[in-house]
Amino acid sequence: MRQSAKKIRNIKLILLGIIILNLILRTPSLFDPVSYGDECIYLTLGQAFNKGFSFYRDIHDNKPPFLYFMAALAGGKLFWLRLITIIWNSLNIILIYKLGKKLFKKKEPGLLGAFLFFIFTFLPEGRIANGEIFMVLPASLGLYFSLKATDFKTRVKKIVPEKKKNIYWFLTGFFFSLAFLFKVPIAFDFIGLILGFFVFLKKKPKNILSSFKEKPLYLAIFGFSLPIVLSIFYYTLKGAFVPYFRSALLQNIGYLSSWGGSNIGLYIRALLILILTVFLFRWRQKLSFVFCLLFLMTLYGLFGVFLSERPYPHYLIEIAPWLALLLVQVLKDKNKKEILLSLVLFLLTIFGVFNYKYWWYPNLPYYKNFIKFGLKISQKDDFFRFFGEKTLNDYRVAKYLKIRSQKQDNLFVWGDGACIYALSERLPPGRYTVNYHIYDFNGYSETLGAIKEKKPKFIVLLDSAKKDFPELRTHLALHYFKVNQIGEAIIYKKIVNN
């Protein structure tokens, strides 16, 4: 009895140690300058929401709304948004531990799963408040409730028929839907879960059709659909149905496909997933159910990771929960077929990372820069320069504009200037916070119309802007005059009474 109590205490201490390590390594991020483009967009939208703006109708980005609500909750301030991110991720580490206990019926595998999850979410841009960090927590909760509704050990078992378990299937879909409202690709992970429980649980292929008669399947789908439908209803009441539906769903699909410029890669990846799914189904009687489930969620999640062919490492965080637990399963069972399939999945992931030329951000230099600044070995400007000369310039421009304008004044920046909006706490006259959204979604005339209507006090042109806006330059020549240039930023001021 004493040994058991000591073992439990040691496990809790190790879990606490993982969480403390997570907190220590992420704490420097609280002191980062405002510099990461996506975060700047979230902060600007959060500030707009707190001023009474409606997402999509009054201020635009191409993701679902929950990430922007987080930025609004943080008051449009990076420190508070990063703090929420750290707490959120720490809670997810605890949840992965609990998932491991439930999947493997032991606490030690849960600890390993929690540690691997910490590593997988830390290395690829884990310090930044990206949508993936937020969406994997409700998705992990969705998996947890599906396990509560299911009777399984190590081999295929049937779903428990008790009516009291039906609520768990609803909650499974519900929490995956909340994850979807942070970022769309998590829907593929949900498909993997549905396949695992409602197709791979069938011993014979002919029994698969019976899945479509099972109430739990429809409860899970209903749970997934309900928050999305309610969000559409909410934005309809706000008079933003068309921009919301277009921006978060239809335009989002166009945005995701805008990088690669071709759907050939998409079809090839879909074919590979289909082939691996068929192989897994044929071998399922020789594999544990836990492996099949986690493999499917990782495989389909990987489709979401590479959906846009964009080289952002934080996309990999989407599969972090399932991959961490999948590796624990493989190490625990040492089943040759499980090892082979996992190796194929690993090679596909590595191939995708190299094929799409994923960017990578150095961790050791980041901490070295923070320590030097913390010990006052380097100056504030040098600390900022680590994040790019643009960061230092954005702060200088924002300070100049903030001193010379009022909070209610509009500002327009032509270029990748969301950080200037966030730092100056001044909003654009139109919906778009960065120029690439304007040309991706052909918002030139809409933006120029908003500039003419709102008459922003200052307009900033950034030399780094990849495309020109001739109509804007014509408008500037008639109604604005150049007052300053700070680095790459040319600042124009509105001519009084013009």
HELIX and SHEET records of a PDB file:
HELIX    1   1 ARG A    2  ARG A   26  1                                  25    
HELIX    2   2 THR A   27  PHE A   31  5                                   5    
HELIX    3   3 GLY A   37  ASN A   50  1                                  14    
HELIX    4   4 PHE A   66  LEU A   73  1                                   8    
HELIX    5   5 LEU A   78  PHE A  104  1                                  27    
HELIX    6   6 LYS A  107  PHE A  122  1                                  16    
HELIX    7   7 GLY A  131  LYS A  148  1                                  18    
HELIX    8   8 LYS A  163  LYS A  165  5                                   3    
HELIX    9   9 ASN A  166  PHE A  180  1                                  15    
HELIX   10  10 ILE A  186  PHE A  198  1                                  13    
HELIX   11  11 PRO A  205  LYS A  213  5                                   9    
HELIX   12  12 LYS A  215  LEU A  237  1                                  23    
HELIX   13  13 PHE A  241  TYR A  244  1                                   4    
HELIX   14  14 PHE A  245  LEU A  250  3                                   6    
HELIX   15  15 GLN A  251  LEU A  256  1                                   6    
HELIX   16  16 ILE A  264  TRP A  283  1                                  20    
HELIX   17  17 ARG A  284  LYS A  286  5                                   3    
HELIX   18  18 PHE A  289  VAL A  305  1                                  17    
HELIX   19  19 PRO A  313  ILE A  319  5                                   7    
HELIX   20  20 ALA A  320  ASP A  333  1                                  14    
HELIX   21  21 LYS A  336  ASN A  355  1                                  20    
HELIX   22  22 LEU A  364  GLY A  374  1                                  11    
HELIX   23  23 LYS A  380  ARG A  385  1                                   6    
HELIX   24  24 GLU A  389  ILE A  403  1                                  15    
HELIX   25  25 ALA A  418  SER A  424  1                                   7    
HELIX   26  26 ASN A  435  ASP A  440  1                                   6    
HELIX   27  27 TYR A  444  LYS A  454  1                                  11    
HELIX   28  28 PRO A  470  HIS A  479  1                                  10    
SHEET    1   A 4 LEU A 411  TRP A 414  0                                        
SHEET    2   A 4 PHE A 458  LEU A 462  1                                        
SHEET    3   A 4 ALA A 489  LYS A 494 -1                                        
SHEET    4   A 4 TYR A 480  ILE A 486 -1                                        
END                                                                             
